[in-house]
Amino acid sequence: MNRNTAIFDYFFDSCPDQDKENIRKSIEESSDCSRFYRDLKQALEPLDSLKEEPCPDYLIDNLFARTEKSGSQNDLELLLEKESAAGSDNLYFWNKVGRIAAAAAMIAIIAATYFPATNKMRAVADSIACKHNMARIGTGLHNYAFDNAGMMPVASSSSDSWWKVGSQREDDYSNTRNAWLLVKNGYCQMEDFECPARPIKAEIKLERVDVCDYEHDFPHKEFINYSFPVISGNVKLEKHNKRAIAADSNPLFEGNCLDQQTFFKTVRLDEKMKNFRSVNHNGAGQNILLLDNSVKFNKTSFYNGDNFYTVEGLKSYSGNERPSEKNDTFLAP
């Protein structure tokens, strides 16, 4: 189980009893776990001040309206006629049916009010967990730069391609290979690159993957849910610059960056696509990691006037683009 998910379940007292002590110790001993638990508590604290409200009448009306539609009216009339003819022997039967129907109605009403709130709380928790992932990646980037003369991780390759995620061949290239150096050299964990709020999950379970089995890149696109700057050559990490260094997965190239593909499907940009948001948070926006190692949630793909998901002025993408100039951030794939 993902550590953030375990803490989320512990917070709501819904984890197995045998796991509670281990999770509690993790929160006490790990600064990351402690910070996540504290942030989760602060984010959900306003819910304690909410007042209970009676269930709206329209929910009950909708329930019975749907119940009426679920069966055939003729069948119901025949059943009633048959049971009436049977006399008082079936009174117990109808009492039992009445109790079951009442219980079903109550469950439906509770579900209609409880589950939307629970889903919203989980979305908040996932967003916080995503921010913590990015913060860990930011720390890994800065530690890598400290050990490598201030330079960002760059995988050596003669190819200009940035899209073929997951290929382990030396002659293929993806921009994710730069981030893989952080995992391969121990600056980050592979799970740091998986966004908990992403609706699409990897088919291969993370715990079954051994980093040593992958020389050049992540095993698959679904093991890296964040986009990073497309760069060429050695680039210094400017610690105090307020520019995006990573963000939730670029929505323009979803499903178009896989090792199994033989070619990149050209993407032609229009005005509507410029406003696309990452799928990681169900289109609500995206977390972005800044060069000063802070993380913020953005409802648009623009930061400081720059669309970090596109190359400035470019409307067609074939998988080998580069930023137009030094201050143009292009996060891909």
Backbone as numpy.savetxt, mean C-alpha at the origin, in Angstrom:
# Nx Ny Nz CAx CAy CAz Cx Cy Cz
4.00 -12.84 9.60 3.15 -11.65 9.60 4.03 -10.41 9.60
3.69 -9.40 8.80 4.40 -8.14 8.79 4.37 -7.52 10.18
5.51 -6.94 10.61 5.59 -6.43 11.98 4.58 -5.32 12.24
4.34 -4.47 11.23 3.38 -3.39 11.42 1.95 -3.92 11.55
1.63 -4.97 10.79 0.31 -5.60 10.89 0.14 -6.22 12.28
1.21 -6.83 12.78 1.15 -7.44 14.12 0.89 -6.38 15.19
1.55 -5.23 15.06 1.36 -4.14 16.04 -0.06 -3.59 15.93
-0.57 -3.49 14.69 -1.94 -3.01 14.46 -2.93 -3.94 15.18
-2.75 -5.26 15.03 -3.65 -6.21 15.68 -3.50 -6.15 17.20
-2.27 -5.95 17.67 -2.02 -5.83 19.12 -2.73 -4.59 19.67
-2.70 -3.50 18.93 -3.33 -2.24 19.36 -4.82 -2.44 19.58
-5.47 -3.21 18.69 -6.92 -3.45 18.79 -7.25 -4.73 19.55
-6.21 -5.30 20.20 -6.40 -6.50 21.02 -7.04 -7.64 20.23
-6.58 -7.81 18.98 -7.14 -8.86 18.13 -6.09 -9.88 17.70
-4.93 -9.86 18.34 -3.90 -10.83 17.99 -3.99 -12.03 18.94
-3.46 -13.20 18.54 -3.50 -14.38 19.41 -2.79 -14.11 20.74
-3.30 -14.70 21.81 -2.74 -14.48 23.14 -1.25 -14.85 23.21
-0.88 -15.91 22.47 0.51 -16.35 22.53 1.48 -15.38 21.87
0.96 -14.45 21.04 1.82 -13.49 20.35 1.94 -12.16 21.10
1.04 -11.91 22.04 0.98 -10.59 22.69 2.27 -10.21 23.39
2.85 -11.16 24.11 4.05 -10.85 24.88 5.22 -10.50 23.95
5.36 -11.25 22.85 6.45 -10.98 21.90 6.28 -9.62 21.24
5.03 -9.27 20.89 4.78 -7.97 20.27 5.05 -6.85 21.26
4.62 -7.05 22.52 4.85 -6.03 23.54 6.35 -5.78 23.74
7.14 -6.87 23.75 8.59 -6.73 23.90 9.20 -5.99 22.70
8.69 -6.29 21.49 9.19 -5.61 20.29 8.95 -4.11 20.39
7.78 -3.73 20.89 7.44 -2.31 21.02 8.36 -1.64 22.04
8.69 -2.36 23.11 9.55 -1.80 24.16 11.01 -1.72 23.74
11.46 -2.71 22.94 12.88 -2.82 22.65 13.29 -2.22 21.31
12.36 -2.14 20.35 12.69 -1.62 19.01 12.19 -0.19 18.87
13.08 0.71 18.48 12.68 2.12 18.30 11.70 2.26 17.15
11.87 1.47 16.08 10.95 1.52 14.93 9.55 1.09 15.35
9.47 -0.04 16.07 8.16 -0.55 16.52 7.51 0.41 17.52
8.32 0.95 18.41 7.81 1.89 19.39 7.26 3.14 18.73
7.99 3.66 17.73 7.56 4.86 17.02 6.27 4.61 16.24
6.18 3.43 15.59 4.98 3.09 14.84 3.76 2.98 15.77
3.95 2.33 16.92 2.85 2.18 17.89 2.40 3.55 18.40
3.35 4.41 18.68 3.03 5.76 19.17 2.28 6.57 18.11
2.77 6.49 16.86 2.11 7.23 15.77 0.70 6.70 15.52
0.55 5.38 15.59 -0.77 4.77 15.40 -1.73 5.25 16.48
-1.26 5.27 17.72 -2.09 5.71 18.83 -2.51 7.17 18.67
-1.56 8.02 18.26 -1.86 9.44 18.07 -2.84 9.66 16.92
-2.66 8.88 15.84 -3.52 9.05 14.66 -4.97 8.65 14.95
-5.16 7.65 15.80 -6.51 7.13 16.05 -7.13 7.69 17.33
-6.37 8.50 18.06 -6.87 9.07 19.30 -8.16 9.88 19.14
-8.32 10.65 18.03 -9.57 11.42 17.87 -10.83 10.55 17.85
-10.69 9.26 17.51 -11.86 8.38 17.47 -12.47 8.19 18.86
-11.64 8.36 19.92 -12.15 8.18 21.27 -13.18 9.24 21.66
-13.11 10.39 20.98 -14.02 11.49 21.32 -15.34 11.43 20.54
-15.44 10.47 19.63 -16.67 10.36 18.84 -17.83 9.86 19.70
-19.00 10.43 19.51 -20.19 10.01 20.24 -20.93 8.93 19.48
-21.53 8.00 20.21 -22.34 6.97 19.57 -23.58 7.60 18.97
-23.91 7.16 17.77 -25.10 7.68 17.10 -26.02 6.52 16.77
-27.33 6.74 16.82 -28.26 5.66 16.46 -28.12 5.30 14.99
-28.42 4.05 14.70 -28.33 3.60 13.31 -29.37 4.33 12.47
-28.96 4.92 11.34 -29.92 5.63 10.48 -31.03 4.71 9.98
-32.25 5.25 9.88 -33.39 4.45 9.43 -33.18 3.89 8.03
-32.45 4.66 7.20 -32.33 4.21 5.81 -31.53 2.92 5.70
-30.63 2.65 6.67 -29.88 1.40 6.63 -30.81 0.21 6.86
-31.74 0.37 7.81 -32.70 -0.71 8.08 -33.62 -0.91 6.88
-34.09 0.23 6.31 -34.96 0.14 5.14 -34.26 -0.56 3.99
-32.98 -0.20 3.77 -32.21 -0.82 2.68 -32.04 -2.32 2.91
-31.83 -2.69 4.18 -31.66 -4.11 4.50 -32.88 -4.92 4.11
-34.06 -4.45 4.53 -35.27 -5.21 4.24 -35.66 -5.13 2.76
-35.30 -4.01 2.12 -35.57 -3.90 0.68 -34.76 -4.94 -0.09
-33.50 -5.11 0.32 -32.66 -6.10 -0.35 -33.11 -7.51 -0.02
-33.57 -7.71 1.22 -34.06 -9.04 1.61 -35.25 -9.46 0.77
-36.14 -8.47 0.51 -37.33 -8.77 -0.29 -36.96 -9.17 -1.71
-35.88 -8.56 -2.22 -35.47 -8.84 -3.60 -34.73 -10.16 -3.73
-34.25 -10.68 -2.60 -33.39 -11.86 -2.67 -34.12 -13.14 -3.01
-35.44 -13.18 -2.85 -36.18 -14.39 -3.16 -37.38 -14.12 -4.03
-38.01 -15.15 -4.48 -39.20 -15.01 -5.32 -40.44 -14.77 -4.47
-41.24 -13.77 -4.80 -42.45 -13.46 -4.03 -43.45 -14.61 -4.11
-43.56 -15.24 -5.28 -44.49 -16.37 -5.44 -44.10 -17.53 -4.53
-42.79 -17.81 -4.46 -42.32 -18.90 -3.59 -42.66 -18.60 -2.14
-42.51 -17.34 -1.73 -42.79 -16.97 -0.36 -44.28 -17.14 -0.03
-45.15 -16.74 -0.97 -46.59 -16.86 -0.76 -46.99 -18.33 -0.64
-46.41 -19.20 -1.48 -46.70 -20.63 -1.42 -46.28 -21.22 -0.08
-45.11 -20.78 0.42 -44.61 -21.28 1.69 -45.53 -20.87 2.83
-45.98 -19.60 2.82 -46.89 -19.12 3.85 -48.21 -19.89 3.84
-48.73 -20.14 2.65 -50.00 -20.87 2.51 -49.87 -22.28 3.03
-48.75 -22.91 2.73 -48.52 -24.29 3.17 -48.41 -24.37 4.69
-47.67 -23.42 5.27 -47.47 -23.46 6.71 -48.75 -23.10 7.48
-49.58 -22.21 6.90 -50.85 -21.86 7.54 -51.77 -23.06 7.58
-51.77 -23.84 6.49 -52.62 -25.03 6.42 -52.17 -26.09 7.42
-50.90 -26.05 7.76 -50.37 -27.08 8.68 -50.81 -26.85 10.11
-51.34 -25.63 10.43 -51.88 -25.36 11.77 -50.82 -24.99 12.77
-51.21 -25.16 14.04 -50.38 -24.66 15.13 -49.12 -25.47 15.37
-48.99 -26.63 14.74 -47.80 -27.46 14.95 -46.53 -26.74 14.53
-46.67 -25.77 13.63 -45.47 -25.10 13.09 -45.22 -23.74 13.72
-45.93 -23.44 14.85 -45.69 -22.16 15.50 -44.23 -22.04 15.95
-43.69 -23.15 16.45 -42.30 -23.12 16.91 -41.34 -22.82 15.75
-41.69 -23.43 14.59 -40.86 -23.21 13.39 -40.77 -21.73 13.07
-41.95 -21.04 13.08 -41.96 -19.62 12.70 -41.31 -18.75 13.77
-41.44 -19.13 15.02 -40.73 -18.38 16.07 -39.22 -18.45 15.87
-38.77 -19.65 15.51 -37.33 -19.85 15.28 -36.86 -19.03 14.08
-37.67 -19.05 13.00 -37.32 -18.27 11.81 -37.27 -16.79 12.15
-38.24 -16.34 12.98 -38.27 -14.93 13.37 -37.03 -14.53 14.13
-36.57 -15.40 15.03 -35.37 -15.09 15.80 -34.14 -15.04 14.90
-34.06 -15.98 13.96 -32.92 -16.00 13.03 -32.91 -14.74 12.17
-34.11 -14.34 11.68 -34.20 -13.15 10.84 -33.80 -11.90 11.61
-34.23 -11.83 12.88 -33.87 -10.68 13.71 -32.37 -10.62 13.94
-31.76 -11.78 14.21 -30.31 -11.82 14.41 -29.56 -11.42 13.14
-30.04 -11.92 11.98 -29.41 -11.58 10.70 -29.50 -10.09 10.43
-30.66 -9.49 10.74 -30.84 -8.06 10.54 -29.88 -7.27 11.43
-29.73 -7.70 12.68 -28.82 -7.01 13.59 -27.38 -7.10 13.12
-26.96 -8.29 12.66 -25.60 -8.46 12.14 -25.36 -7.56 10.94
-26.35 -7.49 10.04 -26.21 -6.66 8.84 -26.06 -5.19 9.20
-26.85 -4.74 10.20 -26.79 -3.33 10.62 -25.44 -3.03 11.26
-24.96 -3.94 12.11 -23.65 -3.74 12.76 -22.55 -3.70 11.71
-22.62 -4.63 10.74 -21.59 -4.69 9.70 -21.57 -3.41 8.88
-22.76 -2.87 8.60 -22.85 -1.66 7.76 -22.22 -0.46 8.44
-22.21 -0.44 9.78 -21.63 0.70 10.49 -20.20 0.43 10.96
-19.88 -0.83 11.28 -18.58 -1.14 11.87 -17.47 -1.27 10.83
-17.73 -2.02 9.76 -16.66 -2.31 8.81 -16.11 -1.09 8.08
-16.94 -0.12 7.66 -16.35 1.08 7.05 -15.39 1.79 7.99
-15.74 1.87 9.29 -14.85 2.52 10.26 -13.56 1.73 10.43
-13.69 0.39 10.49 -12.50 -0.46 10.64 -11.59 -0.32 9.43
-12.18 -0.31 8.23 -11.38 -0.16 7.01 -10.65 1.17 7.00
-11.33 2.22 7.47 -10.69 3.54 7.49 -9.53 3.55 8.47
-9.70 2.91 9.64 -8.63 2.85 10.62 -7.44 2.07 10.07
-7.74 0.96 9.37 -6.64 0.17 8.79 -5.91 0.96 7.72
-6.64 1.77 6.94 -6.01 2.60 5.92 -5.07 3.61 6.56
-5.50 4.19 7.70 -4.64 5.13 8.42 -3.39 4.42 8.92
-3.57 3.23 9.48 -2.42 2.46 9.99 -1.47 2.09 8.86
-2.01 1.69 7.70 -1.18 1.33 6.56 -0.39 2.53 6.05
-1.03 3.70 6.05 -0.34 4.92 5.61 0.82 5.26 6.55
0.59 5.09 7.86 1.66 5.34 8.83 2.80 4.33 8.64
2.43 3.05 8.43 3.45 2.02 8.21 4.25 2.31 6.95
3.58 2.80 5.91 4.26 3.17 4.66 5.28 4.28 4.91
4.89 5.27 5.71 5.81 6.37 6.04 7.05 5.84 6.78
6.83 4.89 7.68 7.96 4.32 8.41 8.87 3.53 7.48
8.28 2.83 6.51 9.10 2.13 5.52 10.00 3.12 4.79
9.40 4.22 4.34 10.18 5.21 3.59 11.26 5.85 4.46
10.95 6.09 5.72 11.95 6.66 6.62 13.15 5.72 6.77
12.87 4.41 6.85 13.96 3.44 6.94 14.78 3.42 5.65
14.09 3.53 4.51 14.81 3.58 3.23 15.68 4.83 3.17
15.12 5.97 3.65 15.88 7.21 3.68 17.13 7.08 4.54
16.99 6.44 5.70 18.14 6.21 6.56 19.17 5.34 5.86
18.69 4.29 5.16 19.60 3.42 4.41 20.34 4.18 3.32
19.63 5.06 2.61 20.26 5.87 1.56 21.36 6.76 2.13
21.07 7.41 3.24 22.06 8.31 3.84 23.25 7.54 4.39
23.00 6.37 4.97 24.12 5.55 5.46 24.97 5.05 4.30
24.32 4.66 3.19 25.07 4.23 2.01 25.94 5.38 1.50
25.34 6.57 1.41 26.09 7.74 0.93 27.28 8.05 1.85
27.07 7.92 3.16 28.14 8.18 4.12 29.32 7.23 3.89
29.01 5.97 3.54 30.06 4.97 3.32 30.65 5.02 1.92
30.06 5.81 1.02 30.49 5.82 -0.38 30.71 7.25 -0.89
31.44 8.02 -0.13 31.87 9.37 -0.52 30.69 10.28 -0.88
29.55 10.06 -0.21 28.40 10.94 -0.43 27.58 10.60 -1.66
27.90 9.50 -2.34 27.22 9.15 -3.58 25.98 8.28 -3.34
24.98 8.46 -4.22 23.80 7.61 -4.19 24.13 6.25 -4.79
23.38 5.20 -4.41 23.63 3.87 -5.00 23.31 3.85 -6.50
24.26 3.40 -7.29 24.06 3.29 -8.74 24.61 1.94 -9.19
23.77 1.12 -9.80 24.20 -0.18 -10.33 24.83 0.05 -11.69
26.04 -0.45 -11.88 26.74 -0.25 -13.16 26.06 -1.04 -14.26
25.82 -0.38 -15.38 25.19 -1.03 -16.54 25.40 -0.17 -17.76
25.51 -0.83 -18.89 25.68 -0.10 -20.15 24.34 0.25 -20.78
23.26 -0.26 -20.18 21.92 -0.04 -20.74 21.31 1.24 -20.20
20.47 1.89 -21.00 19.76 3.09 -20.57 18.35 2.76 -20.09
17.94 1.52 -20.19 16.57 1.12 -19.82 16.36 1.25 -18.32
15.13 1.62 -17.90 14.84 1.70 -16.46 13.62 0.86 -16.06
13.06 0.07 -16.98 11.74 -0.52 -16.74 11.71 -2.01 -16.45
12.76 -2.76 -16.78 12.66 -4.23 -16.74 12.95 -4.77 -15.33
12.00 -4.59 -14.43 12.16 -4.96 -13.03 12.18 -6.48 -12.85
13.14 -6.98 -12.10 13.19 -8.40 -11.78 14.16 -9.20 -12.63
14.69 -8.64 -13.69 15.63 -9.37 -14.52 16.96 -9.53 -13.80
17.49 -10.75 -13.80 18.77 -11.02 -13.16 19.91 -11.12 -14.19
19.60 -10.80 -15.43 20.64 -10.83 -16.47 21.51 -9.58 -16.38
22.78 -9.73 -16.66 23.70 -8.59 -16.58 23.43 -7.55 -17.66
22.92 -7.97 -18.80 22.74 -7.04 -19.91 21.37 -6.36 -19.90
20.50 -6.71 -18.96 19.22 -6.02 -18.81 19.33 -5.04 -17.65
18.46 -4.07 -17.63 18.62 -3.04 -16.60 17.28 -2.47 -16.17
17.20 -2.19 -14.87 16.04 -1.50 -14.34 16.52 -0.50 -13.30
15.78 0.58 -13.14 16.13 1.59 -12.15 16.07 1.03 -10.73
15.33 -0.07 -10.54 15.22 -0.66 -9.21 16.52 -1.33 -8.76
17.44 -1.55 -9.68 18.71 -2.16 -9.30 19.50 -1.25 -8.36
19.31 0.04 -8.50 19.99 0.97 -7.59 19.51 0.75 -6.16
18.19 0.64 -5.98 17.63 0.40 -4.65 18.01 -0.99 -4.13
18.16 -1.96 -5.04 18.52 -3.31 -4.63 19.88 -3.34 -3.94
20.76 -2.41 -4.31 22.07 -2.34 -3.65 21.93 -2.09 -2.15
20.88 -1.35 -1.76 20.65 -1.10 -0.34 20.30 -2.39 0.41
19.52 -3.26 -0.26 19.14 -4.54 0.35 20.34 -5.50 0.34
20.97 -5.58 -0.80 22.07 -6.52 -0.99 23.24 -6.26 -0.03
23.45 -4.97 0.28 24.58 -4.60 1.14 24.16 -4.33 2.60
22.90 -4.68 2.92 22.47 -4.64 4.32 22.06 -3.28 4.86
21.84 -2.29 4.00 21.42 -0.97 4.48 19.90 -0.92 4.73
19.16 -1.80 4.06 17.70 -1.89 4.23 17.28 -3.34 4.20
16.08 -3.61 4.71 15.47 -4.93 4.58 14.55 -4.93 3.36
14.37 -6.11 2.75 13.51 -6.17 1.57 12.08 -5.76 1.89
11.61 -6.06 3.11 10.23 -5.72 3.47 10.02 -4.21 3.57
11.10 -3.43 3.69 10.97 -1.97 3.74 10.43 -1.41 2.43
10.55 -2.17 1.34 10.16 -1.67 0.02 8.74 -2.12 -0.37
8.05 -2.81 0.54 6.67 -3.21 0.27 5.70 -2.29 1.00
4.86 -1.59 0.24 3.89 -0.68 0.85 2.71 -1.47 1.40
2.41 -1.35 2.69 1.30 -2.11 3.29 -0.06 -1.71 2.72
-0.14 -0.50 2.15 -1.42 0.00 1.64 -1.66 -0.40 0.19
-0.75 -1.15 -0.40 -0.90 -1.53 -1.81 -1.93 -2.64 -1.96
-2.95 -2.46 -2.82 -3.99 -3.49 -2.98 -3.50 -4.73 -3.72
-2.43 -4.59 -4.52 -1.88 -5.72 -5.28 -0.77 -6.34 -4.45
-0.83 -7.65 -4.23 0.16 -8.32 -3.40 1.00 -9.28 -4.25
2.24 -9.49 -3.80 3.13 -10.42 -4.50 2.62 -11.85 -4.35
2.72 -12.62 -5.43 2.26 -14.01 -5.39 3.21 -14.87 -4.55
4.52 -14.54 -4.60 5.50 -15.26 -3.80 5.59 -14.58 -2.44
5.49 -15.34 -1.37 5.55 -14.78 -0.03 6.97 -14.30 0.28
7.05 -13.16 0.95 8.33 -12.54 1.25 9.23 -13.45 2.06
8.63 -14.19 3.02 9.45 -15.02 3.89 10.10 -16.20 3.15
9.62 -16.47 1.94 10.20 -17.58 1.15 11.33 -17.10 0.24
11.62 -15.82 0.25 12.61 -15.25 -0.66 13.94 -15.06 0.07
15.01 -15.56 -0.52 16.35 -15.40 0.03 17.09 -14.36 -0.81
17.55 -13.30 -0.16 18.24 -12.22 -0.86 19.43 -12.75 -1.66
20.10 -13.76 -1.12 21.29 -14.31 -1.78 20.98 -14.94 -3.14
19.71 -15.27 -3.39 19.33 -15.90 -4.66 19.19 -14.88 -5.79
19.27 -13.60 -5.47 19.03 -12.56 -6.48 20.24 -11.62 -6.53
20.96 -11.70 -7.62 22.22 -10.98 -7.73 22.04 -9.51 -8.08
21.12 -9.21 -9.01 21.09 -7.87 -9.59 19.86 -7.02 -9.25
18.75 -7.66 -8.90 17.52 -6.88 -8.78 16.54 -7.57 -7.83
15.47 -6.86 -7.50 14.38 -7.44 -6.72 13.79 -8.63 -7.48
13.19 -9.59 -6.77 12.62 -10.76 -7.45 11.52 -10.42 -8.44
10.76 -9.35 -8.17 9.58 -9.03 -8.98 9.16 -7.61 -8.64
8.38 -6.99 -9.53 7.92 -5.62 -9.31 7.12 -5.50 -8.01
6.39 -6.53 -7.63 5.56 -6.44 -6.43 6.37 -6.54 -5.13
7.69 -6.69 -5.24 8.54 -6.65 -4.06 9.14 -5.26 -3.86
8.89 -4.36 -4.79 9.32 -2.98 -4.62 8.18 -2.08 -5.08
7.51 -1.49 -4.12 6.29 -0.72 -4.40 6.53 0.78 -4.41
7.80 1.18 -4.43 8.15 2.59 -4.46 8.99 2.91 -5.70
8.91 4.15 -6.14 9.67 4.60 -7.31 10.82 5.50 -6.87
11.93 5.40 -7.59 13.15 6.12 -7.23 13.67 6.94 -8.42
14.54 7.92 -8.16 15.01 8.78 -9.25 15.75 8.01 -10.33
15.42 8.30 -11.56 16.18 7.77 -12.69 17.40 8.66 -12.82
18.59 8.08 -12.64 19.82 8.87 -12.67 20.83 8.20 -13.60
21.82 8.97 -14.02 22.90 8.45 -14.86 24.22 8.79 -14.20
25.06 7.79 -14.03 26.37 8.04 -13.44 26.30 8.34 -11.96
27.41 8.83 -11.42 27.51 9.10 -10.00 26.81 10.42 -9.66
25.92 10.35 -8.67 25.18 11.53 -8.24 25.30 11.65 -6.72
25.62 12.85 -6.25 25.76 13.08 -4.81 24.40 13.22 -4.15
24.30 12.69 -2.94 23.07 12.82 -2.17 23.12 14.15 -1.42
22.25 15.07 -1.84 22.22 16.40 -1.22 21.26 16.36 -0.03
21.80 16.26 1.15 20.99 16.00 2.34 19.98 17.10 2.65
20.30 18.33 2.37 19.44 19.42 2.81 18.56 19.97 1.68
18.53 19.28 0.56 17.71 19.71 -0.56 16.28 19.17 -0.40
15.28 20.03 -0.53 13.88 19.60 -0.38 13.33 19.08 -1.71
13.89 17.99 -2.19 13.40 17.35 -3.42 13.00 15.91 -3.11
12.10 15.37 -3.93 11.64 14.00 -3.73 12.73 13.01 -4.15
13.01 12.07 -3.26 14.02 11.04 -3.55 13.36 9.67 -3.73
12.07 9.58 -3.35 11.29 8.35 -3.53 9.82 8.69 -3.32
8.95 7.84 -3.86 7.51 8.03 -3.68 6.81 6.70 -3.90
5.54 6.63 -3.50 4.76 5.44 -3.82 4.78 5.22 -5.33
4.60 3.98 -5.73 4.79 3.54 -7.11 4.16 4.46 -8.16
4.95 4.80 -9.19 4.50 5.65 -10.30 3.30 5.01 -11.00
2.14 5.67 -11.03 0.94 5.07 -11.62 0.96 4.99 -13.14
1.83 5.75 -13.78 1.85 5.80 -15.25 2.36 4.50 -15.88
3.13 3.74 -15.11 3.77 2.56 -15.69 3.36 1.26 -15.00
2.24 1.28 -14.28 1.75 0.06 -13.62 1.49 -1.04 -14.65
1.99 -2.25 -14.36 1.77 -3.39 -15.25 2.59 -3.34 -16.52
3.54 -2.40 -16.59 4.30 -2.22 -17.84 5.79 -2.34 -17.59
6.16 -2.93 -16.44 7.58 -2.97 -16.07 7.95 -4.35 -15.52
7.81 -5.36 -16.32 8.03 -6.72 -15.86 9.12 -7.41 -16.65
9.87 -8.28 -15.97 10.96 -9.01 -16.61 10.44 -9.88 -17.75
9.19 -10.40 -17.62 8.66 -11.32 -18.63 8.36 -10.63 -19.96
8.24 -9.31 -19.94 7.92 -8.58 -21.18 9.14 -8.50 -22.08
8.89 -8.55 -23.38 9.99 -8.43 -24.33 10.17 -6.99 -24.80
9.16 -6.16 -24.58 9.29 -4.75 -24.96 8.43 -3.89 -24.05
8.75 -2.62 -23.99 8.01 -1.66 -23.18 6.89 -1.07 -24.03
5.67 -1.10 -23.50 4.54 -0.54 -24.22 4.57 0.99 -24.08
4.69 1.67 -25.19 4.82 3.12 -25.17 3.65 3.77 -24.43
3.98 4.70 -23.55 2.97 5.45 -22.79 2.94 6.88 -23.32
1.76 7.29 -23.78 1.59 8.67 -24.27 0.80 9.46 -23.24
1.41 10.50 -22.77 0.86 11.29 -21.67 -0.15 12.32 -22.17
-1.28 12.42 -21.45 -2.22 13.51 -21.72 -2.41 14.29 -20.42
-3.17 15.36 -20.47 -3.33 16.23 -19.31 -3.96 15.50 -18.12
-4.90 14.60 -18.42 -5.57 13.86 -17.35 -4.60 12.95 -16.61
-3.68 12.33 -17.34 -2.74 11.40 -16.72 -1.75 12.10 -15.79
-1.53 13.39 -16.01 -0.61 14.14 -15.15 -1.12 14.22 -13.71
-2.42 14.02 -13.54 -3.02 14.10 -12.21 -3.24 12.73 -11.57
-2.74 11.66 -12.23 -2.89 10.33 -11.67 -2.17 10.23 -10.33
-2.72 9.39 -9.43 -2.11 9.13 -8.14 -1.72 7.66 -8.04
-0.79 7.36 -7.18 -0.32 5.99 -7.02 -1.46 5.07 -6.60
-1.40 3.82 -7.05 -2.42 2.84 -6.65 -2.20 2.38 -5.21
-1.03 2.68 -4.64 -0.69 2.15 -3.31 -1.68 2.52 -2.23
-2.28 3.70 -2.33 -3.23 4.15 -1.30 -4.62 4.33 -1.91
-4.95 3.43 -2.85 -6.26 3.44 -3.50 -6.60 4.79 -4.13
-5.56 5.42 -4.69 -5.78 6.67 -5.43 -5.98 7.89 -4.55
-5.74 7.78 -3.24 -5.93 8.93 -2.35 -4.76 9.90 -2.41
-3.62 9.42 -2.87 -2.41 10.23 -2.93 -1.20 9.34 -2.75
-0.07 9.93 -2.41 1.14 9.14 -2.25 2.07 9.76 -1.20
2.76 8.88 -0.48 3.82 9.35 0.41 5.05 9.65 -0.42
5.76 10.70 -0.06 7.01 11.01 -0.74 8.12 11.18 0.28
9.30 10.65 -0.05 10.49 10.78 0.78 11.34 11.90 0.22
11.66 12.87 1.06 12.46 14.02 0.64 13.93 13.81 0.98
14.79 14.57 0.33 16.22 14.40 0.50 16.68 14.68 1.93
15.90 15.46 2.69 16.28 15.71 4.08 15.79 14.59 5.00
15.30 13.49 4.41 14.85 12.28 5.10 13.50 12.46 5.81
12.75 13.50 5.47 11.39 13.63 5.98 10.43 12.97 5.00
9.26 12.55 5.49 8.25 11.89 4.66 6.94 12.65 4.81
6.27 12.92 3.69 4.98 13.60 3.76 4.02 12.97 2.77
2.72 13.10 3.06 1.69 12.56 2.17 1.20 13.67 1.25
1.25 13.43 -0.05 0.86 14.40 -1.07 -0.37 13.90 -1.82
-1.36 14.75 -1.96 -2.56 14.35 -2.70 -2.39 14.52 -4.21
-1.30 15.16 -4.63 -1.00 15.30 -6.06 0.41 14.77 -6.31
0.77 14.67 -7.58 2.12 14.21 -7.93 3.07 15.38 -8.15
2.71 16.55 -7.63 3.56 17.73 -7.76 4.16 18.09 -6.41
5.46 18.42 -6.44 6.12 18.93 -5.24 7.07 20.05 -5.66
6.91 21.21 -5.03 7.68 22.40 -5.41 7.54 22.70 -6.90
6.33 22.50 -7.43 6.07 22.83 -8.82 6.52 21.80 -9.84
7.13 20.71 -9.38 7.65 19.68 -10.29 6.82 18.41 -10.16
6.38 17.86 -11.30 5.68 16.57 -11.30 6.75 15.48 -11.24
6.88 14.84 -10.07 7.98 13.89 -9.89 7.75 12.55 -10.58
6.57 12.35 -11.19 6.31 11.12 -11.93 6.58 11.26 -13.44
6.94 12.45 -13.89 7.14 12.67 -15.32 8.44 13.44 -15.59
8.90 13.34 -16.82 10.01 14.18 -17.29 9.41 15.47 -17.82
9.93 16.59 -17.40 9.36 17.89 -17.78 9.32 18.05 -19.30
8.12 18.34 -19.79 7.95 18.62 -21.21 7.82 17.39 -22.10
7.95 16.18 -21.54 7.90 14.96 -22.35 6.51 14.34 -22.31
5.99 13.95 -23.47 4.63 13.40 -23.55 4.59 11.93 -23.97
5.73 11.38 -24.39 5.76 9.98 -24.82 6.93 9.27 -24.14
6.64 8.06 -23.61 7.64 7.32 -22.83 7.86 5.93 -23.44
9.13 5.58 -23.64 9.47 4.28 -24.23 10.35 3.43 -23.31
10.62 3.91 -22.10 11.33 3.10 -21.12 12.81 3.42 -20.97
13.30 4.50 -21.60 14.72 4.85 -21.46 14.94 6.35 -21.25
13.91 7.03 -20.73 13.99 8.49 -20.56 14.90 8.88 -19.39
15.38 10.12 -19.43 16.17 10.69 -18.36 15.62 12.08 -18.03
15.83 12.58 -16.81 15.35 13.92 -16.46 15.88 14.97 -17.44
15.09 16.02 -17.65 15.47 17.04 -18.63 16.64 17.90 -18.14
16.75 18.09 -16.83 17.87 18.85 -16.26 18.01 18.51 -14.77
18.99 19.09 -14.10 19.37 18.70 -12.74 18.20 18.79 -11.75
17.38 19.83 -11.87 16.30 20.04 -10.91 14.99 19.35 -11.30
15.01 18.58 -12.37 13.83 17.83 -12.81 13.88 16.43 -12.21
12.97 16.13 -11.28 12.93 14.80 -10.65 12.02 13.87 -11.45
12.53 12.69 -11.78 11.73 11.68 -12.49 11.85 10.36 -11.73
10.75 9.99 -11.02 10.74 8.76 -10.23 10.09 7.64 -11.02
10.81 6.54 -11.19 10.29 5.41 -11.97 10.97 4.13 -11.51
10.48 2.96 -11.88 9.26 2.75 -12.70 8.01 2.77 -11.84
